[in-house]
């Protein structure tokens, strides 16, 4: 005689009201950042419409004449359009290629340090540049790169004004960014490695795995999801070259490689009061970033089965 097994009933799903009553404290805490995000991030989006209008402050948003894609067409036909797009993409892309792996490498090296005091000193030295303001960083760069008495020229015995060399601007921008942010960027990777089960390392040592093998088969797989997330976020801001540093290091002689969209938006919007035009340029930049974000997220999710957005 065959005994029929009783069907397994799926747990009853709680309604929204039941979940709200059971976890109302957490939802109340969540309400604060949601409200702040809505006020400071979404409500200002109302002003994006001036990218499609000939904005006049007296007439207001709706009173200003609607001009459609006129400002976008003007930007696409600007004589420096190609140069700005090229410089923005190259600075961001080179910065991503050079600066992205360095925090990962630093975190792997620091994680291998066994003397706690020495480890703390190394971390402090690496983190410190992040807390120096961009203006001070640029002042230091101007001193280091000065043709008369600058550290770099003293080392190489030259008298070159590097900030007037268009070919040197990208290297200066990217190298200074790595020095300033690489140590800070490795914090999240160190936190990830701190959560690795020590038993994995002990088992690997018993099996005779070398330090390099433990890094390859334990540390890197643990860091991979976080690295993919950071890559997606970095790709989403690929067109957002830091305005402040470019503006402070830019000269008339290096504009061939330092002329980027962020500086152009500032010049048009703040210096020349072309609010509609600068908004259109900024909106174009944001749309490109959004498209890149979804593309990189799709590629990353297909390659590793991980999706964050």
DRENDO-1510 file (C-alpha; in Angstrom, 1 decimal, always signed):
<recs>
REC; n; res; u; v; w
REC; 1; UNK; +0.0; +0.0; +0.0 .
REC; 2; UNK; +1.4; +3.4; -1.0 .
REC; 3; UNK; +1.2; +6.1; +1.5 .
REC; 4; UNK; +0.3; +9.5; +0.0 .
REC; 5; UNK; +2.5; +12.2; +1.5 .
REC; 6; UNK; +0.7; +15.4; +2.7 .
REC; 7; UNK; +1.3; +18.4; +0.4 .
REC; 8; UNK; +3.8; +20.9; +1.8 .
REC; 9; UNK; +2.1; +24.2; +2.2 .
REC; 10; UNK; +4.0; +27.3; +1.4 .
REC; 11; UNK; +4.3; +29.9; +4.2 .
REC; 12; UNK; +1.5; +32.4; +4.0 .
REC; 13; UNK; +2.8; +35.7; +2.7 .
REC; 14; UNK; +2.2; +38.7; +5.0 .
REC; 15; UNK; +0.3; +41.6; +3.7 .
REC; 16; UNK; +1.8; +45.0; +3.4 .
REC; 17; UNK; -0.1; +46.3; +6.4 .
REC; 18; UNK; +1.2; +43.4; +8.5 .
REC; 19; UNK; +4.8; +44.0; +7.5 .
REC; 20; UNK; +4.4; +47.7; +8.2 .
REC; 21; UNK; +3.0; +47.0; +11.7 .
REC; 22; UNK; +5.7; +44.4; +12.5 .
REC; 23; UNK; +8.6; +46.6; +11.4 .
REC; 24; UNK; +7.3; +50.1; +11.8 .
REC; 25; UNK; +10.5; +51.3; +13.5 .
REC; 26; UNK; +12.6; +50.4; +10.5 .
REC; 27; UNK; +10.2; +52.0; +8.1 .
REC; 28; UNK; +10.1; +55.1; +10.2 .
REC; 29; UNK; +14.0; +55.3; +10.1 .
REC; 30; UNK; +13.9; +54.7; +6.3 .
REC; 31; UNK; +11.3; +57.5; +5.8 .
REC; 32; UNK; +13.9; +60.2; +6.8 .
REC; 33; UNK; +16.5; +59.5; +4.0 .
REC; 34; UNK; +13.6; +58.9; +1.5 .
REC; 35; UNK; +12.1; +62.3; +2.3 .
REC; 36; UNK; +15.5; +64.1; +2.1 .
REC; 37; UNK; +16.3; +62.4; -1.2 .
REC; 38; UNK; +13.0; +63.4; -2.6 .
REC; 39; UNK; +13.4; +67.0; -1.5 .
REC; 40; UNK; +17.0; +67.6; -2.5 .
REC; 41; UNK; +17.3; +65.2; -5.5 .
REC; 42; UNK; +13.9; +64.8; -7.2 .
REC; 43; UNK; +12.1; +68.1; -6.7 .
REC; 44; UNK; +15.0; +70.1; -8.2 .
REC; 45; UNK; +14.6; +68.0; -11.4 .
REC; 46; UNK; +11.7; +70.2; -12.1 .
REC; 47; UNK; +14.2; +72.8; -13.3 .
REC; 48; UNK; +15.6; +70.5; -16.1 .
REC; 49; UNK; +12.9; +71.8; -18.4 .
REC; 50; UNK; +14.9; +75.0; -18.9 .
REC; 51; UNK; +17.2; +72.9; -21.1 .
REC; 52; UNK; +14.3; +73.0; -23.6 .
REC; 53; UNK; +13.4; +76.7; -23.1 .
REC; 54; UNK; +15.0; +80.1; -23.6 .
REC; 55; UNK; +15.0; +80.7; -19.9 .
REC; 56; UNK; +14.3; +84.2; -18.6 .
REC; 57; UNK; +14.3; +84.6; -14.8 .
REC; 58; UNK; +11.5; +87.2; -14.9 .
REC; 59; UNK; +9.2; +85.0; -16.9 .
REC; 60; UNK; +9.9; +81.9; -14.9 .
REC; 61; UNK; +9.9; +78.3; -16.1 .
REC; 62; UNK; +6.6; +78.2; -17.8 .
REC; 63; UNK; +6.7; +81.7; -19.1 .
REC; 64; UNK; +10.0; +81.2; -20.9 .
REC; 65; UNK; +9.8; +80.4; -24.6 .
REC; 66; UNK; +9.9; +76.7; -25.5 .
REC; 67; UNK; +12.8; +76.1; -28.0 .
REC; 68; UNK; +12.9; +72.3; -28.1 .
REC; 69; UNK; +16.4; +70.9; -29.0 .
REC; 70; UNK; +17.9; +74.2; -29.9 .
REC; 71; UNK; +20.5; +74.2; -27.1 .
REC; 72; UNK; +21.5; +70.6; -27.8 .
REC; 73; UNK; +22.0; +71.4; -31.4 .
REC; 74; UNK; +24.1; +74.4; -30.5 .
REC; 75; UNK; +26.3; +72.2; -28.3 .
REC; 76; UNK; +26.7; +69.5; -30.9 .
REC; 77; UNK; +27.8; +72.2; -33.5 .
REC; 78; UNK; +30.2; +73.9; -31.1 .
REC; 79; UNK; +33.8; +74.1; -32.4 .
REC; 80; UNK; +35.2; +72.5; -29.3 .
REC; 81; UNK; +32.5; +69.8; -29.0 .
REC; 82; UNK; +34.7; +67.0; -30.3 .
REC; 83; UNK; +37.6; +68.1; -28.2 .
REC; 84; UNK; +35.6; +68.2; -25.0 .
REC; 85; UNK; +34.0; +64.8; -25.5 .
REC; 86; UNK; +37.4; +63.3; -26.3 .
REC; 87; UNK; +39.1; +64.9; -23.3 .
REC; 88; UNK; +36.3; +64.0; -20.9 .
REC; 89; UNK; +36.2; +60.3; -22.0 .
REC; 90; UNK; +40.0; +59.8; -22.2 .
REC; 91; UNK; +40.6; +61.4; -18.7 .
REC; 92; UNK; +37.8; +59.3; -17.2 .
REC; 93; UNK; +38.8; +56.1; -19.0 .
REC; 94; UNK; +42.5; +56.4; -18.3 .
REC; 95; UNK; +41.7; +57.3; -14.7 .
REC; 96; UNK; +39.4; +54.2; -14.3 .
REC; 97; UNK; +42.0; +51.9; -15.9 .
REC; 98; UNK; +44.8; +53.1; -13.7 .
REC; 99; UNK; +43.1; +53.9; -10.5 .
REC; 100; UNK; +40.5; +51.2; -10.2 .
REC; 101; UNK; +42.9; +48.2; -9.6 .
REC; 102; UNK; +45.3; +50.0; -7.2 .
REC; 103; UNK; +43.0; +50.0; -4.2 .
REC; 104; UNK; +42.4; +46.3; -4.7 .
REC; 105; UNK; +46.1; +45.6; -4.8 .
REC; 106; UNK; +46.7; +47.8; -1.8 .
REC; 107; UNK; +44.0; +46.0; +0.2 .
REC; 108; UNK; +45.6; +42.6; -0.6 .
REC; 109; UNK; +49.0; +43.8; +0.5 .
REC; 110; UNK; +47.8; +45.4; +3.7 .
REC; 111; UNK; +45.8; +42.4; +4.5 .
REC; 112; UNK; +49.0; +40.3; +4.5 .
REC; 113; UNK; +50.7; +42.5; +7.1 .
REC; 114; UNK; +50.9; +40.7; +10.5 .
REC; 115; UNK; +52.2; +43.5; +12.7 .
REC; 116; UNK; +49.1; +45.4; +13.9 .
REC; 117; UNK; +51.0; +48.6; +14.8 .
REC; 118; UNK; +52.8; +48.7; +11.4 .
REC; 119; UNK; +49.6; +48.0; +9.6 .
REC; 120; UNK; +47.8; +50.9; +11.3 .
REC; 121; UNK; +50.7; +53.3; +10.4 .
REC; 122; UNK; +50.6; +52.2; +6.8 .
REC; 123; UNK; +46.8; +52.6; +6.6 .
REC; 124; UNK; +47.0; +56.1; +8.2 .
REC; 125; UNK; +49.7; +57.2; +5.7 .
REC; 126; UNK; +47.6; +56.0; +2.8 .
REC; 127; UNK; +44.4; +57.5; +4.0 .
REC; 128; UNK; +45.8; +60.9; +4.9 .
REC; 129; UNK; +45.9; +62.5; +1.4 .
REC; 130; UNK; +42.1; +61.9; +1.0 .
REC; 131; UNK; +41.5; +64.5; +3.7 .
REC; 132; UNK; +43.5; +67.2; +1.9 .
REC; 133; UNK; +41.2; +69.6; +0.0 .
REC; 134; UNK; +41.5; +69.7; -3.8 .
REC; 135; UNK; +42.6; +73.3; -3.7 .
REC; 136; UNK; +45.5; +72.4; -1.4 .
REC; 137; UNK; +46.4; +69.5; -3.6 .
REC; 138; UNK; +46.5; +71.7; -6.7 .
REC; 139; UNK; +48.6; +74.2; -4.8 .
REC; 140; UNK; +51.1; +71.4; -3.9 .
REC; 141; UNK; +51.1; +70.2; -7.5 .
REC; 142; UNK; +52.0; +73.7; -8.8 .
REC; 143; UNK; +54.9; +73.8; -6.3 .
REC; 144; UNK; +56.1; +70.3; -7.1 .
REC; 145; UNK; +55.9; +70.9; -10.9 .
REC; 146; UNK; +57.3; +74.5; -10.8 .
REC; 147; UNK; +60.1; +75.0; -13.4 .
REC; 148; UNK; +62.1; +76.9; -10.8 .
REC; 149; UNK; +62.8; +74.9; -7.7 .
REC; 150; UNK; +60.0; +72.3; -8.2 .
REC; 151; UNK; +60.7; +68.8; -6.7 .
REC; 152; UNK; +60.2; +67.0; -10.0 .
REC; 153; UNK; +62.6; +69.3; -11.9 .
REC; 154; UNK; +65.2; +69.1; -9.1 .
REC; 155; UNK; +65.1; +65.3; -9.3 .
REC; 156; UNK; +65.5; +65.2; -13.1 .
REC; 157; UNK; +67.7; +68.2; -13.4 .
REC; 158; UNK; +65.3; +70.0; -15.8 .
REC; 159; UNK; +63.4; +73.3; -15.9 .
REC; 160; UNK; +60.1; +72.3; -17.5 .
REC; 161; UNK; +56.8; +73.9; -16.7 .
REC; 162; UNK; +54.7; +70.7; -16.8 .
REC; 163; UNK; +51.4; +72.5; -16.4 .
REC; 164; UNK; +51.9; +74.3; -19.7 .
REC; 165; UNK; +52.5; +71.0; -21.4 .
REC; 166; UNK; +49.2; +69.7; -22.9 .
REC; 167; UNK; +50.7; +66.2; -23.2 .
REC; 168; UNK; +51.4; +66.1; -19.5 .
REC; 169; UNK; +48.0; +67.2; -18.1 .
REC; 170; UNK; +46.3; +63.8; -18.1 .
REC; 171; UNK; +49.2; +62.1; -16.4 .
REC; 172; UNK; +49.3; +64.9; -13.7 .
REC; 173; UNK; +45.5; +64.7; -13.2 .
REC; 174; UNK; +45.4; +60.9; -13.0 .
REC; 175; UNK; +48.6; +60.4; -10.9 .
REC; 176; UNK; +47.5; +63.0; -8.3 .
REC; 177; UNK; +44.1; +61.4; -8.1 .
REC; 178; UNK; +45.6; +58.0; -7.4 .
REC; 179; UNK; +47.8; +59.4; -4.7 .
REC; 180; UNK; +44.9; +61.2; -3.1 .
REC; 181; UNK; +42.2; +58.5; -3.2 .
REC; 182; UNK; +43.8; +55.1; -3.6 .
REC; 183; UNK; +44.3; +54.6; +0.1 .
REC; 184; UNK; +40.8; +55.7; +0.9 .
REC; 185; UNK; +39.4; +53.5; -1.8 .
REC; 186; UNK; +40.9; +50.3; -0.3 .
REC; 187; UNK; +38.9; +50.7; +3.0 .
REC; 188; UNK; +35.9; +48.9; +1.6 .
REC; 189; UNK; +38.0; +46.1; +0.3 .
REC; 190; UNK; +39.8; +45.7; +3.6 .
REC; 191; UNK; +36.4; +45.6; +5.3 .
REC; 192; UNK; +35.4; +42.8; +2.9 .
REC; 193; UNK; +38.6; +40.8; +3.6 .
REC; 194; UNK; +38.1; +41.3; +7.4 .
REC; 195; UNK; +34.9; +39.2; +7.1 .
REC; 196; UNK; +36.6; +36.2; +5.5 .
REC; 197; UNK; +36.5; +33.1; +7.7 .
REC; 198; UNK; +40.0; +32.6; +9.2 .
REC; 199; UNK; +39.3; +28.9; +8.9 .
REC; 200; UNK; +39.7; +29.1; +5.2 .
REC; 201; UNK; +43.3; +30.5; +5.6 .
REC; 202; UNK; +44.1; +27.8; +8.1 .
REC; 203; UNK; +42.9; +25.0; +5.9 .
REC; 204; UNK; +44.8; +26.5; +2.9 .
REC; 205; UNK; +48.0; +26.6; +5.0 .
REC; 206; UNK; +47.5; +23.0; +6.1 .
REC; 207; UNK; +47.1; +22.0; +2.4 .
REC; 208; UNK; +50.4; +23.8; +1.7 .
REC; 209; UNK; +49.0; +26.8; -0.2 .
REC; 210; UNK; +51.4; +29.6; -0.6 .
REC; 211; UNK; +50.6; +33.3; +0.1 .
REC; 212; UNK; +50.0; +33.9; -3.6 .
REC; 213; UNK; +47.7; +30.9; -3.8 .
REC; 214; UNK; +45.7; +32.0; -0.8 .
REC; 215; UNK; +45.3; +35.5; -2.4 .
REC; 216; UNK; +44.3; +34.0; -5.7 .
REC; 217; UNK; +41.8; +31.4; -4.4 .
REC; 218; UNK; +40.4; +33.1; -1.2 .
REC; 219; UNK; +40.9; +36.8; -1.2 .
REC; 220; UNK; +40.3; +37.7; -4.8 .
REC; 221; UNK; +37.0; +35.7; -5.1 .
REC; 222; UNK; +35.8; +37.4; -1.9 .
REC; 223; UNK; +36.6; +40.8; -3.4 .
REC; 224; UNK; +35.1; +40.2; -6.8 .
REC; 225; UNK; +31.5; +41.1; -6.1 .
REC; 226; UNK; +32.5; +44.4; -4.4 .
REC; 227; UNK; +34.9; +45.1; -7.2 .
REC; 228; UNK; +32.1; +44.6; -9.7 .
REC; 229; UNK; +29.9; +47.0; -7.8 .
REC; 230; UNK; +32.5; +49.7; -7.6 .
REC; 231; UNK; +33.2; +49.2; -11.3 .
REC; 232; UNK; +29.5; +49.7; -12.1 .
REC; 233; UNK; +29.4; +52.9; -10.0 .
REC; 234; UNK; +32.6; +54.2; -11.5 .
REC; 235; UNK; +31.4; +53.6; -15.0 .
REC; 236; UNK; +28.1; +55.4; -14.2 .
REC; 237; UNK; +30.2; +58.5; -13.5 .
REC; 238; UNK; +32.6; +58.1; -16.5 .
REC; 239; UNK; +31.7; +61.4; -18.0 .
REC; 240; UNK; +31.9; +63.3; -14.6 .
REC; 241; UNK; +35.5; +64.5; -14.7 .
REC; 242; UNK; +36.1; +66.4; -11.4 .
REC; 243; UNK; +35.5; +70.1; -12.2 .
REC; 244; UNK; +37.5; +71.6; -9.3 .
REC; 245; UNK; +40.9; +70.0; -10.0 .
REC; 246; UNK; +40.6; +70.6; -13.8 .
REC; 247; UNK; +39.6; +74.2; -13.2 .
REC; 248; UNK; +42.5; +74.9; -10.9 .
REC; 249; UNK; +45.2; +73.2; -13.0 .
REC; 250; UNK; +43.9; +74.4; -16.4 .
REC; 251; UNK; +46.0; +77.0; -18.3 .
REC; 252; UNK; +45.6; +78.5; -21.8 .
REC; 253; UNK; +48.5; +76.3; -23.0 .
REC; 254; UNK; +47.1; +72.9; -21.8 .
REC; 255; UNK; +43.5; +73.4; -22.9 .
REC; 256; UNK; +44.0; +71.0; -25.8 .
REC; 257; UNK; +43.8; +68.1; -23.2 .
REC; 258; UNK; +42.1; +69.8; -20.2 .
REC; 259; UNK; +39.0; +71.3; -21.9 .
REC; 260; UNK; +36.2; +69.0; -20.5 .
REC; 261; UNK; +32.4; +69.2; -20.3 .
REC; 262; UNK; +32.3; +70.1; -16.5 .
REC; 263; UNK; +34.4; +73.2; -17.0 .
REC; 264; UNK; +32.4; +74.2; -20.1 .
REC; 265; UNK; +29.2; +74.0; -18.1 .
REC; 266; UNK; +30.6; +76.2; -15.5 .
REC; 267; UNK; +31.8; +78.8; -18.0 .
REC; 268; UNK; +28.5; +78.9; -19.8 .
REC; 269; UNK; +26.2; +78.8; -16.8 .
REC; 270; UNK; +28.1; +80.8; -14.1 .
REC; 271; UNK; +30.4; +83.1; -16.1 .
REC; 272; UNK; +28.2; +83.9; -19.0 .
REC; 273; UNK; +24.7; +83.3; -17.4 .
REC; 274; UNK; +23.6; +81.0; -20.3 .
REC; 275; UNK; +21.4; +79.0; -18.0 .
REC; 276; UNK; +19.4; +77.1; -20.6 .
REC; 277; UNK; +22.5; +76.2; -22.6 .
REC; 278; UNK; +24.5; +75.0; -19.6 .
REC; 279; UNK; +21.6; +73.0; -18.4 .
REC; 280; UNK; +21.3; +71.3; -21.8 .
REC; 281; UNK; +25.0; +70.4; -21.8 .
REC; 282; UNK; +24.7; +69.0; -18.2 .
REC; 283; UNK; +21.6; +67.0; -19.1 .
REC; 284; UNK; +23.4; +65.5; -22.1 .
REC; 285; UNK; +26.3; +64.5; -19.9 .
REC; 286; UNK; +23.9; +62.9; -17.3 .
REC; 287; UNK; +22.0; +60.9; -20.0 .
REC; 288; UNK; +25.3; +59.5; -21.3 .
REC; 289; UNK; +26.3; +58.5; -17.8 .
REC; 290; UNK; +23.0; +56.8; -17.2 .
REC; 291; UNK; +23.3; +54.8; -20.5 .
REC; 292; UNK; +26.9; +53.8; -19.5 .
REC; 293; UNK; +25.6; +52.7; -16.1 .
REC; 294; UNK; +23.0; +50.3; -17.5 .
REC; 295; UNK; +25.4; +49.0; -20.1 .
REC; 296; UNK; +28.2; +48.1; -17.6 .
REC; 297; UNK; +25.6; +46.7; -15.2 .
REC; 298; UNK; +24.2; +44.4; -17.9 .
REC; 299; UNK; +27.7; +43.2; -18.9 .
REC; 300; UNK; +28.7; +42.6; -15.3 .
REC; 301; UNK; +25.6; +40.7; -14.5 .
REC; 302; UNK; +25.9; +38.4; -17.5 .
REC; 303; UNK; +29.6; +37.8; -16.9 .
REC; 304; UNK; +29.4; +36.9; -13.2 .
REC; 305; UNK; +25.7; +36.4; -12.4 .
REC; 306; UNK; +25.7; +39.4; -10.1 .
REC; 307; UNK; +23.3; +42.3; -10.6 .
REC; 308; UNK; +23.2; +45.4; -8.4 .
REC; 309; UNK; +21.0; +47.8; -10.3 .
</recs>
